[in-house]
Amino acid sequence: MTYASIIICTRNRAHSLASTLKSIEVAIRSAPDMVVEVILVDNASDDDTQQVAMNWSASVPFNVSVLFEPRKGLSYARNTGIGVAVGQILAFTDDDCTLTPDYLRMLEHHYKRDITPTLRGGRVELGCSDDLPFSIKLDSTARRMTALDHPGGFIIGANMTMHRDVIVTAGLFDVRFGAGARFIAGEDTDFIYRCFLKYVPVEYVPDMIVKHFHGRRDKE
């Protein structure tokens, strides 16, 4: 049985996608006892993204699915990936992020202790010190979301994982939200809030780490 499905949605990032894919390959090789599949969803790219993805999938020994989603929008792409994923755990990251080598080992450590389907996110560090310090999550303490917490930023979509049964409880991502959609952000906040309303535990842990190379350096 496939333990985890890593889902990466990408659009026109052929120039940088290789770094994300290499970090995933390293993380999988660093967890040899885990069965992991990778699902790459090309969200209507018009550059060489599809070819980069196909070349990489042919070079690695684990299962990789390369999909094309013509409807522009991160939530459309994520839902497409969910539709074919077979892992017990779904793990989402972005095409401008890299996983640390121990990412999957930390993921397994946390999910082993769960007694109910859980939504869990990890630390998101700035990948390049020249980039502006946003779209990151640097809290050093693990904690569960409560009614006093705002869902925005409690977990960041670039490092969001869950039991697949969370989707059964809370539903798919709302296609009105996310990059490429009418509302260009907030798909993670909406999903977190819906999970909380359905009594799904929402947890942040600091030792599942991705680095975010968002490239934004202009304050204006």
N, C-alpha and C positions, 0 to 999 in steps of 0.2 A: 504493500500500500504506500502511495506517495504521501510523505509526511508534510511537506510544505510546497506551496506554489508561489514563486516570486513573480509578481506582475509588474512590468515596466511599460508605461505608455509613453510614446515618443512622437514628436512631430518636428521634422526639419532640423534634426540635431545630428546629422551624419558626421559632422566634424568633431563632435565630442562624445558621441554615444559609446565609442570603444572603451573609454575610461570607466564608464559605468559597468559595461559588460565584463571587463577584465576584473573589476573588484568583486563582482558576483561570482565569477569563475574561481577566484582565490578563496572566497568564503565557502563555496561548496566543496572545494578540495580540502579545506581546513576542517570540514565536518564529514569525514568519509563514511561514518555509520548512518548518516541521514540520507533518505531518498528525497531528492529535491528536483522539481521541474521548474523551468523558466518559461514564462509567457511574455512575448514581446508584441505589443499592439502598436502598429504603425497607424497613427491617427491622421490619415490623408496627407502624408508628406509628399512634397514634389521635388525633393532632392534625392540623394543616394541612400537614404535611411534604410530602405527595404534591402538593398544589396549588402550594406554593412551588417544588417541583422542576419541575413541568410548566410553570409560568409562565416560569421561567428558561430552560428548554429551548427554548421558543418564541421567546425574545428574542435568541438568539445564533446566529451563522452557521455554527457547526461542529456535528458530529454528537453528539447527546446521547441516551442511552437511559435511561429512567426505569423501574425494575423494582420489583416488590413481592415481598418474601420473607416469608411468613407465619411461618416457623419462627424463633423468637427466638434470637438468638445471633450475635455478630460473625463467627464463622467460617462459619456458614451463609450470611450475607450476602456475605462476601468470595468464597466459592466460587460463589455465584450470579453475581456480577459477572465472575469469571474465565470462567465458562461461556459468556458472550456476547462477551467481549472479543476483538478482532481485531488489536490492536497487537502489534508485535514486543517492545515493552517494556511491562510492567505497573507502574503506579505507584499506591501506596495512600497515602491520607491520611485523617484523621478529620474528622468534622463539627464539631469545635471547634478546627480548625486553619486557618491561612491559608498559602498559598504566597508566597514572595517573587517579584517580577516576573521575575527571571532564572532561576527554578527549572528550567524546561524547557531553557533554553540550557545550564545546567550539567549537567543530566541527559544531554543529547546529547553534550556534551564527553567525559564519562566513558565512555559506552557505545560511542563510536566506537573506542576503543582496546582493547576487549575481544577476546580470541581464543577465549574459551570462555564459555558461559552463566554469569552471575554474579548473586549476590544482593547488593544494594547499598543502604545506608541513609545518610541525611544528618543534618545538625545539626537539633536540635529546641530552639528557644529558648522561654523563657517569654513568652507573649503580653502578659500584664498583670503589672506589678511587684507588684501587691497579692496575686497568687496565690502559693501555697506553691511552693517551688522543687523540684518533683518532676515525673516524667513528661517530663523534658527530657534532652537529650544535647548537651553543650557542648564536647566535645573539639575541639581546634584542629588536630589532625594526622590525616591520612589513614593508615589502616592496614588490613591484612588480618588476619582472625581466625586464631589458631593454637590448638593443643591446650592451651596454657596459659591461654587466655581462657575466661571463663564466658560462655555464650550470652545470659544474661539482661542486657538493656540494651546489648549490643554494637551492636545496631540496634534502634530503637524502631518499633513498627508504624505509628505516625502518619506516618512518613517512610520507607517501605520500598518498594524498587523491584527489578525483576528482569527478566531475559530470560524470555519465556514458556516456553522450554524447561526452565527450572528447575522448573516445575510438573510437567513430564513426568518429570523425574528424581526429585524429592522428594515428589511428591503434593500434594494439596490441603491446606488448613488443617484441623486436627483439630477437629471440632465439639464436642468435650468442653471446649474451652478458649475463653476470650474473654468479653467483656461479654455478659450474658444467658444464658450457658451454666452448666453445673454448676460448673466452675471458672472464676471470673469474670474471670480474666486469664491471661496466659501463652501465648496462641496464637502470638505472635511469637517468644517464646523457644523453644517447641517446634518451630516451623518452621525457625528458624535452626539449631537443633541437628541436625534431620534433614537439612538441606542440607549441613552440615559433614560429617556421617557419610557422605554420598554424594559427597564430594569436590568439592562446588560451592564455588567461591571466595566468601567472605563478606567484604565490604569496607565500611568506614565512610569517608565523605568529608565534610569540613566545609563545603563550598561549595554543597551542595544543601540549602536552608534552608526549614524551616517554622516558624511561630510557633504555640504551643499555648496556647489560652485555656481551660484546664481549669476555672477558676472555683472551685477548692477553697482555702479560706482558713482553715478551722478545723482546728487541730492535733489536736483530740480526735476 
